Amino acid sequence: MLFDLADFKYRRFAPIDENGGFLMSRLNQNANPVITAELRE
């Protein structure tokens, strides 16, 4: 599924999470994300 994150609504992300899916998004170059967990097998 591809959609614009400017139109953010939680109800769109909930089914992805509930079905074991993942969401990927681009970050601006000046973004400074905090990594809270790593999922590795």
Secondary structure, 3 states (H helix, E strand, C coil): CCCCHHHCCHHHHHHHHHCCCCCCCCCCCCCCCCCCCCCCC
